[in-house]
């Protein structure tokens, strides 16, 4: 099983203390940005709760039958709700599965456990059904909700869970961790990369492993040439639709945020994209700040639609975004500054 990361240690020690005191909460909410390893933390905790011979620090031994069944995903006392196919939300039927599972007698371990991820895509009826479970939890049960967008969960759900917030570690700590997982042959500015991804180490590693920095560079070029009318938004859309739209939408969002910072005379060192500060400065001069805020709000909504995994026409969403970019930043005389 994956390592317990250094930025997990505080929360791990906290949970192990309450577990040793036999005060394990019936519901945990693991919240924080993507790339913090919340799912890994949850899996390790579930394994610890069902391990027959835990290690001194509480982690699973990885050798007993309980650990083996968790690792292969077939432990009889555990259920995980995490839709993988399509872009469907978590329905009330999913919550009913959890409730049924938790009301059964434990077959192999002390605890009956459940994971819901991503919790923010629950439908309203699903959230209401889960609330009833949380209000009267079955005995010796632990439900773990995992979310990247905690604000999208009803306050009634959040208030009935013990919340563990996973915040990015200091940049230098994250940099040292990345250096241990990135080939030394790659000459990368890891601090700049971490700033781009909000300091989340695993998200930074994903950028490296999946060559997302090259994709970002292509996106920047596409947006520039779109403003020059050297490429059409349809051509760009066809290329971008081949990839997951979450990161491109996030990048355009950060471009808009940085342009607002530039218009407010914020120092370059506080930009998310300091490597293209000159280009963002140039674009920011072509748009009024109130329109820029409206554009930012629009991108935030598009990103929310995508993350919420609601039924959304990705091509129409992307084409509208590119049309807006063209209308806001098109200049016949536009040149790189």
Secondary structure, DSSP 4 states (H G I P E B T S, - for coil): -----GGGHHHHHHHHHHHHTT---SEEEEEE-TTS-HHHHHHHHHHHHH-SS--TTS---SSSHHHHHHHTT--TTEEEE---STT--B-HHHHHHHHHHHHSPPSSSS-EEEEEETGGGB-HHHHHHHHHHHHTPPTTEEEEEEES-GGGS-HHHHHTSEEEEE-PPPHHHHHHHHHTTS-TT----HHHHHHHTTT-HHHHHHHHHTTHHHHHHHHHHHHHHHHTTSS-HHHHHHHHTTS-HHHHHHHHHHHHHHHHHHHTT--GGG-S-GGGHHHHHHHHTTS-HHHHHHHHHHHHHHHHHHHTT-S--HHHHHHHHHHHHHHHH--TT----
